[in-house]
Amino acid sequence: MKLKINGEIKTINGPNEEFLLEDLLEYLCYKPQLVVVELNGVIINPKDWISAKIKNGDCLEVVTIVGGGSYS
C-alpha cells in the first residue's frame, strides 16, 4: 500500500492490505503517547485510532511531541 506520510510517499508492506491507524503507528515505531495524527486533513483522537482504517493513497501527518526547554 502506498501512503503519504509527513510529505513523503512510502510503500507499506504488511500482513494484509488494510491497517488500523493504531497498528500502522506501531508498525512505523511511533510511541502513541507522544504523537498527534492527522489523517487526510482531520486530526484523529487517540481513542479512535483502534477503529480508523488506513487505505491505499491516504495522507498522514504524524507530529511527535518533544519536551525540552531551558532552565534559567
mmCIF file of the N, C-alpha and C atoms, coordinates in Angstrom:
data_MODEL
# 
_entry.id   MODEL 
# 
loop_
_atom_site.group_PDB 
_atom_site.id 
_atom_site.type_symbol 
_atom_site.label_atom_id 
_atom_site.label_alt_id 
_atom_site.label_comp_id 
_atom_site.label_asym_id 
_atom_site.label_entity_id 
_atom_site.label_seq_id 
_atom_site.pdbx_PDB_ins_code 
_atom_site.Cartn_x 
_atom_site.Cartn_y 
_atom_site.Cartn_z 
_atom_site.occupancy 
_atom_site.B_iso_or_equiv 
_atom_site.pdbx_formal_charge 
_atom_site.auth_seq_id 
_atom_site.auth_comp_id 
_atom_site.auth_asym_id 
_atom_site.auth_atom_id 
_atom_site.pdbx_PDB_model_num 
ATOM 1   N N  . MET A 1 1  ? 0.846   -1.164 0.000  1.00 0.00 ? 1  MET A N  1 
ATOM 2   C CA . MET A 1 1  ? 0.000   0.000  0.000  1.00 0.00 ? 1  MET A CA 1 
ATOM 3   C C  . MET A 1 1  ? 0.894   1.231  0.000  1.00 0.00 ? 1  MET A C  1 
ATOM 4   N N  . LYS A 1 2  ? 0.501   2.244  -0.741 1.00 0.00 ? 2  LYS A N  1 
ATOM 5   C CA . LYS A 1 2  ? 1.258   3.492  -0.791 1.00 0.00 ? 2  LYS A CA 1 
ATOM 6   C C  . LYS A 1 2  ? 0.520   4.545  0.024  1.00 0.00 ? 2  LYS A C  1 
ATOM 7   N N  . LEU A 1 3  ? 1.271   5.200  0.911  1.00 0.00 ? 3  LEU A N  1 
ATOM 8   C CA . LEU A 1 3  ? 0.735   6.250  1.764  1.00 0.00 ? 3  LEU A CA 1 
ATOM 9   C C  . LEU A 1 3  ? 1.645   7.466  1.674  1.00 0.00 ? 3  LEU A C  1 
ATOM 10  N N  . LYS A 1 4  ? 1.083   8.623  1.874  1.00 0.00 ? 4  LYS A N  1 
ATOM 11  C CA . LYS A 1 4  ? 1.895   9.831  2.000  1.00 0.00 ? 4  LYS A CA 1 
ATOM 12  C C  . LYS A 1 4  ? 1.982   10.122 3.494  1.00 0.00 ? 4  LYS A C  1 
ATOM 13  N N  . ILE A 1 5  ? 3.196   9.987  4.042  1.00 0.00 ? 5  ILE A N  1 
ATOM 14  C CA . ILE A 1 5  ? 3.408   10.183 5.470  1.00 0.00 ? 5  ILE A CA 1 
ATOM 15  C C  . ILE A 1 5  ? 4.402   11.321 5.648  1.00 0.00 ? 5  ILE A C  1 
ATOM 16  N N  . ASN A 1 6  ? 3.950   12.385 6.297  1.00 0.00 ? 6  ASN A N  1 
ATOM 17  C CA . ASN A 1 6  ? 4.768   13.575 6.523  1.00 0.00 ? 6  ASN A CA 1 
ATOM 18  C C  . ASN A 1 6  ? 5.412   14.070 5.228  1.00 0.00 ? 6  ASN A C  1 
ATOM 19  N N  . GLY A 1 7  ? 4.619   14.073 4.163  1.00 0.00 ? 7  GLY A N  1 
ATOM 20  C CA . GLY A 1 7  ? 5.061   14.626 2.895  1.00 0.00 ? 7  GLY A CA 1 
ATOM 21  C C  . GLY A 1 7  ? 5.822   13.675 1.990  1.00 0.00 ? 7  GLY A C  1 
ATOM 22  N N  . GLU A 1 8  ? 6.116   12.471 2.460  1.00 0.00 ? 8  GLU A N  1 
ATOM 23  C CA . GLU A 1 8  ? 6.858   11.504 1.649  1.00 0.00 ? 8  GLU A CA 1 
ATOM 24  C C  . GLU A 1 8  ? 5.970   10.317 1.297  1.00 0.00 ? 8  GLU A C  1 
ATOM 25  N N  . ILE A 1 9  ? 6.069   9.869  0.047  1.00 0.00 ? 9  ILE A N  1 
ATOM 26  C CA . ILE A 1 9  ? 5.343   8.669  -0.368 1.00 0.00 ? 9  ILE A CA 1 
ATOM 27  C C  . ILE A 1 9  ? 6.104   7.461  0.163  1.00 0.00 ? 9  ILE A C  1 
ATOM 28  N N  . LYS A 1 10 ? 5.386   6.605  0.898  1.00 0.00 ? 10 LYS A N  1 
ATOM 29  C CA . LYS A 1 10 ? 6.006   5.398  1.444  1.00 0.00 ? 10 LYS A CA 1 
ATOM 30  C C  . LYS A 1 10 ? 5.180   4.191  1.040  1.00 0.00 ? 10 LYS A C  1 
ATOM 31  N N  . THR A 1 11 ? 5.873   3.102  0.762  1.00 0.00 ? 11 THR A N  1 
ATOM 32  C CA . THR A 1 11 ? 5.210   1.835  0.491  1.00 0.00 ? 11 THR A CA 1 
ATOM 33  C C  . THR A 1 11 ? 5.253   1.018  1.767  1.00 0.00 ? 11 THR A C  1 
ATOM 34  N N  . ILE A 1 12 ? 4.090   0.612  2.221  1.00 0.00 ? 12 ILE A N  1 
ATOM 35  C CA . ILE A 1 12 ? 3.975   -0.162 3.451  1.00 0.00 ? 12 ILE A CA 1 
ATOM 36  C C  . ILE A 1 12 ? 3.610   -1.590 3.078  1.00 0.00 ? 12 ILE A C  1 
ATOM 37  N N  . ASN A 1 13 ? 4.446   -2.514 3.490  1.00 0.00 ? 13 ASN A N  1 
ATOM 38  C CA . ASN A 1 13 ? 4.179   -3.933 3.256  1.00 0.00 ? 13 ASN A CA 1 
ATOM 39  C C  . ASN A 1 13 ? 3.870   -4.580 4.597  1.00 0.00 ? 13 ASN A C  1 
ATOM 40  N N  . GLY A 1 14 ? 2.698   -5.103 4.707  1.00 0.00 ? 14 GLY A N  1 
ATOM 41  C CA . GLY A 1 14 ? 2.300   -5.750 5.946  1.00 0.00 ? 14 GLY A CA 1 
ATOM 42  C C  . GLY A 1 14 ? 1.621   -7.064 5.669  1.00 0.00 ? 14 GLY A C  1 
ATOM 43  N N  . PRO A 1 15 ? 1.114   -7.690 6.725  1.00 0.00 ? 15 PRO A N  1 
ATOM 44  C CA . PRO A 1 15 ? 0.467   -8.984 6.567  1.00 0.00 ? 15 PRO A CA 1 
ATOM 45  C C  . PRO A 1 15 ? -0.814  -8.916 5.730  1.00 0.00 ? 15 PRO A C  1 
ATOM 46  N N  . ASN A 1 16 ? -1.421  -7.735 5.664  1.00 0.00 ? 16 ASN A N  1 
ATOM 47  C CA . ASN A 1 16 ? -2.595  -7.572 4.807  1.00 0.00 ? 16 ASN A CA 1 
ATOM 48  C C  . ASN A 1 16 ? -2.571  -6.160 4.239  1.00 0.00 ? 16 ASN A C  1 
ATOM 49  N N  . GLU A 1 17 ? -3.494  -5.860 3.377  1.00 0.00 ? 17 GLU A N  1 
ATOM 50  C CA . GLU A 1 17 ? -3.504  -4.555 2.719  1.00 0.00 ? 17 GLU A CA 1 
ATOM 51  C C  . GLU A 1 17 ? -4.384  -3.543 3.440  1.00 0.00 ? 17 GLU A C  1 
ATOM 52  N N  . GLU A 1 18 ? -4.723  -3.822 4.674  1.00 0.00 ? 18 GLU A N  1 
ATOM 53  C CA . GLU A 1 18 ? -5.503  -2.863 5.445  1.00 0.00 ? 18 GLU A CA 1 
ATOM 54  C C  . GLU A 1 18 ? -4.897  -2.761 6.828  1.00 0.00 ? 18 GLU A C  1 
ATOM 55  N N  . PHE A 1 19 ? -4.727  -1.544 7.287  1.00 0.00 ? 19 PHE A N  1 
ATOM 56  C CA . PHE A 1 19 ? -4.218  -1.302 8.631  1.00 0.00 ? 19 PHE A CA 1 
ATOM 57  C C  . PHE A 1 19 ? -5.236  -0.467 9.388  1.00 0.00 ? 19 PHE A C  1 
ATOM 58  N N  . LEU A 1 20 ? -5.286  -0.680 10.679 1.00 0.00 ? 20 LEU A N  1 
ATOM 59  C CA . LEU A 1 20 ? -5.933  0.283  11.548 1.00 0.00 ? 20 LEU A CA 1 
ATOM 60  C C  . LEU A 1 20 ? -4.860  1.295  11.907 1.00 0.00 ? 20 LEU A C  1 
ATOM 61  N N  . LEU A 1 21 ? -5.251  2.529  12.171 1.00 0.00 ? 21 LEU A N  1 
ATOM 62  C CA . LEU A 1 21 ? -4.279  3.575  12.472 1.00 0.00 ? 21 LEU A CA 1 
ATOM 63  C C  . LEU A 1 21 ? -3.377  3.166  13.631 1.00 0.00 ? 21 LEU A C  1 
ATOM 64  N N  . GLU A 1 22 ? -3.947  2.584  14.665 1.00 0.00 ? 22 GLU A N  1 
ATOM 65  C CA . GLU A 1 22 ? -3.168  2.138  15.823 1.00 0.00 ? 22 GLU A CA 1 
ATOM 66  C C  . GLU A 1 22 ? -2.079  1.144  15.409 1.00 0.00 ? 22 GLU A C  1 
ATOM 67  N N  . ASP A 1 23 ? -2.429  0.197  14.555 1.00 0.00 ? 23 ASP A N  1 
ATOM 68  C CA . ASP A 1 23 ? -1.465  -0.808 14.093 1.00 0.00 ? 23 ASP A CA 1 
ATOM 69  C C  . ASP A 1 23 ? -0.388  -0.189 13.202 1.00 0.00 ? 23 ASP A C  1 
ATOM 70  N N  . LEU A 1 24 ? -0.785  0.755  12.360 1.00 0.00 ? 24 LEU A N  1 
ATOM 71  C CA . LEU A 1 24 ? 0.184   1.406  11.480 1.00 0.00 ? 24 LEU A CA 1 
ATOM 72  C C  . LEU A 1 24 ? 1.214   2.189  12.292 1.00 0.00 ? 24 LEU A C  1 
ATOM 73  N N  . LEU A 1 25 ? 0.769   2.906  13.311 1.00 0.00 ? 25 LEU A N  1 
ATOM 74  C CA . LEU A 1 25 ? 1.698   3.667  14.142 1.00 0.00 ? 25 LEU A CA 1 
ATOM 75  C C  . LEU A 1 25 ? 2.692   2.738  14.836 1.00 0.00 ? 25 LEU A C  1 
ATOM 76  N N  . GLU A 1 26 ? 2.203   1.599  15.296 1.00 0.00 ? 26 GLU A N  1 
ATOM 77  C CA . GLU A 1 26 ? 3.093   0.614  15.918 1.00 0.00 ? 26 GLU A CA 1 
ATOM 78  C C  . GLU A 1 26 ? 4.077   0.066  14.882 1.00 0.00 ? 26 GLU A C  1 
ATOM 79  N N  . TYR A 1 27 ? 3.592   -0.245 13.698 1.00 0.00 ? 27 TYR A N  1 
ATOM 80  C CA . TYR A 1 27 ? 4.427   -0.766 12.613 1.00 0.00 ? 27 TYR A CA 1 
ATOM 81  C C  . TYR A 1 27 ? 5.544   0.224  12.263 1.00 0.00 ? 27 TYR A C  1 
ATOM 82  N N  . LEU A 1 28 ? 5.219   1.521  12.323 1.00 0.00 ? 28 LEU A N  1 
ATOM 83  C CA . LEU A 1 28 ? 6.183   2.572  11.999 1.00 0.00 ? 28 LEU A CA 1 
ATOM 84  C C  . LEU A 1 28 ? 7.034   2.987  13.208 1.00 0.00 ? 28 LEU A C  1 
ATOM 85  N N  . CYS A 1 29 ? 6.843   2.310  14.334 1.00 0.00 ? 29 CYS A N  1 
ATOM 86  C CA . CYS A 1 29 ? 7.631   2.521  15.571 1.00 0.00 ? 29 CYS A CA 1 
ATOM 87  C C  . CYS A 1 29 ? 7.402   3.880  16.229 1.00 0.00 ? 29 CYS A C  1 
ATOM 88  N N  . TYR A 1 30 ? 6.202   4.425  16.096 1.00 0.00 ? 30 TYR A N  1 
ATOM 89  C CA . TYR A 1 30 ? 5.867   5.651  16.824 1.00 0.00 ? 30 TYR A CA 1 
ATOM 90  C C  . TYR A 1 30 ? 5.387   5.279  18.221 1.00 0.00 ? 30 TYR A C  1 
ATOM 91  N N  . LYS A 1 31 ? 5.681   6.123  19.200 1.00 0.00 ? 31 LYS A N  1 
ATOM 92  C CA . LYS A 1 31 ? 5.179   5.937  20.564 1.00 0.00 ? 31 LYS A CA 1 
ATOM 93  C C  . LYS A 1 31 ? 3.832   6.658  20.649 1.00 0.00 ? 31 LYS A C  1 
ATOM 94  N N  . PRO A 1 32 ? 2.750   5.916  20.838 1.00 0.00 ? 32 PRO A N  1 
ATOM 95  C CA . PRO A 1 32 ? 1.407   6.508  20.775 1.00 0.00 ? 32 PRO A CA 1 
ATOM 96  C C  . PRO A 1 32 ? 1.185   7.688  21.720 1.00 0.00 ? 32 PRO A C  1 
ATOM 97  N N  . GLN A 1 33 ? 1.808   7.651  22.875 1.00 0.00 ? 33 GLN A N  1 
ATOM 98  C CA . GLN A 1 33 ? 1.585   8.729  23.843 1.00 0.00 ? 33 GLN A CA 1 
ATOM 99  C C  . GLN A 1 33 ? 2.312   10.020 23.463 1.00 0.00 ? 33 GLN A C  1 
ATOM 100 N N  . LEU A 1 34 ? 3.151   9.965  22.423 1.00 0.00 ? 34 LEU A N  1 
ATOM 101 C CA . LEU A 1 34 ? 3.946   11.129 22.039 1.00 0.00 ? 34 LEU A CA 1 
ATOM 102 C C  . LEU A 1 34 ? 3.643   11.678 20.646 1.00 0.00 ? 34 LEU A C  1 
ATOM 103 N N  . VAL A 1 35 ? 2.521   11.277 20.046 1.00 0.00 ? 35 VAL A N  1 
ATOM 104 C CA . VAL A 1 35 ? 2.219   11.760 18.701 1.00 0.00 ? 35 VAL A CA 1 
ATOM 105 C C  . VAL A 1 35 ? 0.799   12.305 18.587 1.00 0.00 ? 35 VAL A C  1 
ATOM 106 N N  . VAL A 1 36 ? 0.644   13.183 17.622 1.00 0.00 ? 36 VAL A N  1 
ATOM 107 C CA . VAL A 1 36 ? -0.660  13.678 17.182 1.00 0.00 ? 36 VAL A CA 1 
ATOM 108 C C  . VAL A 1 36 ? -0.744  13.285 15.712 1.00 0.00 ? 36 VAL A C  1 
ATOM 109 N N  . VAL A 1 37 ? -1.901  12.750 15.296 1.00 0.00 ? 37 VAL A N  1 
ATOM 110 C CA . VAL A 1 37 ? -2.034  12.238 13.935 1.00 0.00 ? 37 VAL A CA 1 
ATOM 111 C C  . VAL A 1 37 ? -3.162  12.945 13.198 1.00 0.00 ? 37 VAL A C  1 
ATOM 112 N N  . GLU A 1 38 ? -2.824  13.385 11.982 1.00 0.00 ? 38 GLU A N  1 
ATOM 113 C CA . GLU A 1 38 ? -3.810  13.949 11.072 1.00 0.00 ? 38 GLU A CA 1 
ATOM 114 C C  . GLU A 1 38 ? -3.945  12.975 9.908  1.00 0.00 ? 38 GLU A C  1 
ATOM 115 N N  . LEU A 1 39 ? -5.157  12.544 9.635  1.00 0.00 ? 39 LEU A N  1 
ATOM 116 C CA . LEU A 1 39 ? -5.437  11.605 8.551  1.00 0.00 ? 39 LEU A CA 1 
ATOM 117 C C  . LEU A 1 39 ? -6.314  12.311 7.526  1.00 0.00 ? 39 LEU A C  1 
ATOM 118 N N  . ASN A 1 40 ? -5.765  12.495 6.329  1.00 0.00 ? 40 ASN A N  1 
ATOM 119 C CA . ASN A 1 40 ? -6.493  13.162 5.246  1.00 0.00 ? 40 ASN A CA 1 
ATOM 120 C C  . ASN A 1 40 ? -7.078  14.504 5.686  1.00 0.00 ? 40 ASN A C  1 
ATOM 121 N N  . GLY A 1 41 ? -6.271  15.273 6.441  1.00 0.00 ? 41 GLY A N  1 
ATOM 122 C CA . GLY A 1 41 ? -6.669  16.617 6.845  1.00 0.00 ? 41 GLY A CA 1 
ATOM 123 C C  . GLY A 1 41 ? -7.473  16.717 8.122  1.00 0.00 ? 41 GLY A C  1 
ATOM 124 N N  . VAL A 1 42 ? -7.728  15.595 8.791  1.00 0.00 ? 42 VAL A N  1 
ATOM 125 C CA . VAL A 1 42 ? -8.528  15.592 10.013 1.00 0.00 ? 42 VAL A CA 1 
ATOM 126 C C  . VAL A 1 42 ? -7.698  15.012 11.160 1.00 0.00 ? 42 VAL A C  1 
ATOM 127 N N  . ILE A 1 43 ? -7.608  15.751 12.279 1.00 0.00 ? 43 ILE A N  1 
ATOM 128 C CA . ILE A 1 43 ? -6.899  15.235 13.447 1.00 0.00 ? 43 ILE A CA 1 
ATOM 129 C C  . ILE A 1 43 ? -7.744  14.121 14.055 1.00 0.00 ? 43 ILE A C  1 
ATOM 130 N N  . ILE A 1 44 ? -7.108  12.979 14.296 1.00 0.00 ? 44 ILE A N  1 
ATOM 131 C CA . ILE A 1 44 ? -7.810  11.806 14.823 1.00 0.00 ? 44 ILE A CA 1 
ATOM 132 C C  . ILE A 1 44 ? -7.538  11.687 16.323 1.00 0.00 ? 44 ILE A C  1 
ATOM 133 N N  . ASN A 1 45 ? -8.602  11.625 17.098 1.00 0.00 ? 45 ASN A N  1 
ATOM 134 C CA . ASN A 1 45 ? -8.490  11.445 18.544 1.00 0.00 ? 45 ASN A CA 1 
ATOM 135 C C  . ASN A 1 45 ? -7.862  10.084 18.824 1.00 0.00 ? 45 ASN A C  1 
ATOM 136 N N  . PRO A 1 46 ? -6.901  10.011 19.737 1.00 0.00 ? 46 PRO A N  1 
ATOM 137 C CA . PRO A 1 46 ? -6.250  8.724  20.025 1.00 0.00 ? 46 PRO A CA 1 
ATOM 138 C C  . PRO A 1 46 ? -7.215  7.586  20.373 1.00 0.00 ? 46 PRO A C  1 
ATOM 139 N N  . LYS A 1 47 ? -8.346  7.888  20.986 1.00 0.00 ? 47 LYS A N  1 
ATOM 140 C CA . LYS A 1 47 ? -9.297  6.814  21.314 1.00 0.00 ? 47 LYS A CA 1 
ATOM 141 C C  . LYS A 1 47 ? -9.940  6.221  20.057 1.00 0.00 ? 47 LYS A C  1 
ATOM 142 N N  . ASP A 1 48 ? -9.842  6.935  18.923 1.00 0.00 ? 48 ASP A N  1 
ATOM 143 C CA . ASP A 1 48 ? -10.408 6.447  17.661 1.00 0.00 ? 48 ASP A CA 1 
ATOM 144 C C  . ASP A 1 48 ? -9.391  5.725  16.781 1.00 0.00 ? 48 ASP A C  1 
ATOM 145 N N  . TRP A 1 49 ? -8.128  5.680  17.215 1.00 0.00 ? 49 TRP A N  1 
ATOM 146 C CA . TRP A 1 49 ? -7.090  5.025  16.416 1.00 0.00 ? 49 TRP A CA 1 
ATOM 147 C C  . TRP A 1 49 ? -7.387  3.553  16.195 1.00 0.00 ? 49 TRP A C  1 
ATOM 148 N N  . ILE A 1 50 ? -8.051  2.919  17.147 1.00 0.00 ? 50 ILE A N  1 
ATOM 149 C CA . ILE A 1 50 ? -8.326  1.478  17.049 1.00 0.00 ? 50 ILE A CA 1 
ATOM 150 C C  . ILE A 1 50 ? -9.373  1.169  15.974 1.00 0.00 ? 50 ILE A C  1 
ATOM 151 N N  . SER A 1 51 ? -10.135 2.176  15.566 1.00 0.00 ? 51 SER A N  1 
ATOM 152 C CA . SER A 1 51 ? -11.176 1.931  14.557 1.00 0.00 ? 51 SER A CA 1 
ATOM 153 C C  . SER A 1 51 ? -10.936 2.665  13.237 1.00 0.00 ? 51 SER A C  1 
ATOM 154 N N  . ALA A 1 52 ? -9.951  3.569  13.202 1.00 0.00 ? 52 ALA A N  1 
ATOM 155 C CA . ALA A 1 52 ? -9.682  4.336  11.978 1.00 0.00 ? 52 ALA A CA 1 
ATOM 156 C C  . ALA A 1 52 ? -8.915  3.463  10.989 1.00 0.00 ? 52 ALA A C  1 
ATOM 157 N N  . LYS A 1 53 ? -9.530  3.189  9.848  1.00 0.00 ? 53 LYS A N  1 
ATOM 158 C CA . LYS A 1 53 ? -8.906  2.334  8.833  1.00 0.00 ? 53 LYS A CA 1 
ATOM 159 C C  . LYS A 1 53 ? -8.064  3.171  7.879  1.00 0.00 ? 53 LYS A C  1 
ATOM 160 N N  . ILE A 1 54 ? -6.880  2.661  7.588  1.00 0.00 ? 54 ILE A N  1 
ATOM 161 C CA . ILE A 1 54 ? -5.966  3.304  6.656  1.00 0.00 ? 54 ILE A CA 1 
ATOM 162 C C  . ILE A 1 54 ? -6.083  2.597  5.318  1.00 0.00 ? 54 ILE A C  1 
ATOM 163 N N  . LYS A 1 55 ? -6.254  3.397  4.250  1.00 0.00 ? 55 LYS A N  1 
ATOM 164 C CA . LYS A 1 55 ? -6.423  2.832  2.916  1.00 0.00 ? 55 LYS A CA 1 
ATOM 165 C C  . LYS A 1 55 ? -5.300  3.311  1.997  1.00 0.00 ? 55 LYS A C  1 
ATOM 166 N N  . ASN A 1 56 ? -5.080  2.568  0.955  1.00 0.00 ? 56 ASN A N  1 
ATOM 167 C CA . ASN A 1 56 ? -4.096  2.943  -0.059 1.00 0.00 ? 56 ASN A CA 1 
ATOM 168 C C  . ASN A 1 56 ? -4.372  4.367  -0.526 1.00 0.00 ? 56 ASN A C  1 
ATOM 169 N N  . GLY A 1 57 ? -3.314  5.189  -0.562 1.00 0.00 ? 57 GLY A N  1 
ATOM 170 C CA . GLY A 1 57 ? -3.448  6.561  -1.027 1.00 0.00 ? 57 GLY A CA 1 
ATOM 171 C C  . GLY A 1 57 ? -3.735  7.581  0.054  1.00 0.00 ? 57 GLY A C  1 
ATOM 172 N N  . ASP A 1 58 ? -3.951  7.133  1.296  1.00 0.00 ? 58 ASP A N  1 
ATOM 173 C CA . ASP A 1 58 ? -4.224  8.062  2.383  1.00 0.00 ? 58 ASP A CA 1 
ATOM 174 C C  . ASP A 1 58 ? -3.016  8.944  2.656  1.00 0.00 ? 58 ASP A C  1 
ATOM 175 N N  . CYS A 1 59 ? -3.280  10.100 3.253  1.00 0.00 ? 59 CYS A N  1 
ATOM 176 C CA . CYS A 1 59 ? -2.239  11.069 3.600  1.00 0.00 ? 59 CYS A CA 1 
ATOM 177 C C  . CYS A 1 59 ? -2.246  11.259 5.114  1.00 0.00 ? 59 CYS A C  1 
ATOM 178 N N  . LEU A 1 60 ? -1.095  11.007 5.737  1.00 0.00 ? 60 LEU A N  1 
ATOM 179 C CA . LEU A 1 60 ? -0.970  11.159 7.181  1.00 0.00 ? 60 LEU A CA 1 
ATOM 180 C C  . LEU A 1 60 ? 0.108   12.171 7.522  1.00 0.00 ? 60 LEU A C  1 
ATOM 181 N N  . GLU A 1 61 ? -0.159  12.955 8.530  1.00 0.00 ? 61 GLU A N  1 
ATOM 182 C CA . GLU A 1 61 ? 0.856   13.812 9.135  1.00 0.00 ? 61 GLU A CA 1 
ATOM 183 C C  . GLU A 1 61 ? 0.959   13.327 10.580 1.00 0.00 ? 61 GLU A C  1 
ATOM 184 N N  . VAL A 1 62 ? 2.153   12.925 10.959 1.00 0.00 ? 62 VAL A N  1 
ATOM 185 C CA . VAL A 1 62 ? 2.384   12.438 12.314 1.00 0.00 ? 62 VAL A CA 1 
ATOM 186 C C  . VAL A 1 62 ? 3.370   13.393 12.972 1.00 0.00 ? 62 VAL A C  1 
ATOM 187 N N  . VAL A 1 63 ? 2.908   14.079 14.017 1.00 0.00 ? 63 VAL A N  1 
ATOM 188 C CA . VAL A 1 63 ? 3.718   15.065 14.712 1.00 0.00 ? 63 VAL A CA 1 
ATOM 189 C C  . VAL A 1 63 ? 4.130   14.476 16.054 1.00 0.00 ? 63 VAL A C  1 
ATOM 190 N N  . THR A 1 64 ? 5.428   14.443 16.287 1.00 0.00 ? 64 THR A N  1 
ATOM 191 C CA . THR A 1 64 ? 5.955   13.922 17.537 1.00 0.00 ? 64 THR A CA 1 
ATOM 192 C C  . THR A 1 64 ? 6.113   15.058 18.537 1.00 0.00 ? 64 THR A C  1 
ATOM 193 N N  . ILE A 1 65 ? 5.619   14.849 19.743 1.00 0.00 ? 65 ILE A N  1 
ATOM 194 C CA . ILE A 1 65 ? 5.736   15.830 20.809 1.00 0.00 ? 65 ILE A CA 1 
ATOM 195 C C  . ILE A 1 65 ? 7.093   15.651 21.473 1.00 0.00 ? 65 ILE A C  1 
ATOM 196 N N  . VAL A 1 66 ? 7.828   16.755 21.571 1.00 0.00 ? 66 VAL A N  1 
ATOM 197 C CA . VAL A 1 66 ? 9.169   16.709 22.155 1.00 0.00 ? 66 VAL A CA 1 
ATOM 198 C C  . VAL A 1 66 ? 9.216   17.681 23.325 1.00 0.00 ? 66 VAL A C  1 
ATOM 199 N N  . GLY A 1 67 ? 9.674   17.187 24.466 1.00 0.00 ? 67 GLY A N  1 
ATOM 200 C CA . GLY A 1 67 ? 9.818   18.059 25.623 1.00 0.00 ? 67 GLY A CA 1 
ATOM 201 C C  . GLY A 1 67 ? 11.180  18.720 25.609 1.00 0.00 ? 67 GLY A C  1 
ATOM 202 N N  . GLY A 1 68 ? 11.295  19.743 26.375 1.00 0.00 ? 68 GLY A N  1 
ATOM 203 C CA . GLY A 1 68 ? 12.592  20.395 26.474 1.00 0.00 ? 68 GLY A CA 1 
ATOM 204 C C  . GLY A 1 68 ? 12.425  21.839 26.866 1.00 0.00 ? 68 GLY A C  1 
ATOM 205 N N  . GLY A 1 69 ? 13.492  22.539 26.769 1.00 0.00 ? 69 GLY A N  1 
ATOM 206 C CA . GLY A 1 69 ? 13.467  23.949 27.137 1.00 0.00 ? 69 GLY A CA 1 
ATOM 207 C C  . GLY A 1 69 ? 14.699  24.264 27.962 1.00 0.00 ? 69 GLY A C  1 
ATOM 208 N N  . SER A 1 70 ? 14.764  25.457 28.414 1.00 0.00 ? 70 SER A N  1 
ATOM 209 C CA . SER A 1 70 ? 15.912  25.831 29.236 1.00 0.00 ? 70 SER A CA 1 
ATOM 210 C C  . SER A 1 70 ? 15.430  26.260 30.609 1.00 0.00 ? 70 SER A C  1 
ATOM 211 N N  . TYR A 1 71 ? 16.286  26.042 31.554 1.00 0.00 ? 71 TYR A N  1 
ATOM 212 C CA . TYR A 1 71 ? 16.001  26.441 32.924 1.00 0.00 ? 71 TYR A CA 1 
ATOM 213 C C  . TYR A 1 71 ? 16.956  27.564 33.270 1.00 0.00 ? 71 TYR A C  1 
ATOM 214 N N  . SER A 1 72 ? 16.450  28.788 33.296 1.00 0.00 ? 72 SER A N  1 
ATOM 215 C CA . SER A 1 72 ? 17.324  29.933 33.573 1.00 0.00 ? 72 SER A CA 1 
ATOM 216 C C  . SER A 1 72 ? 17.037  30.504 34.927 1.00 0.00 ? 72 SER A C  1 
# 
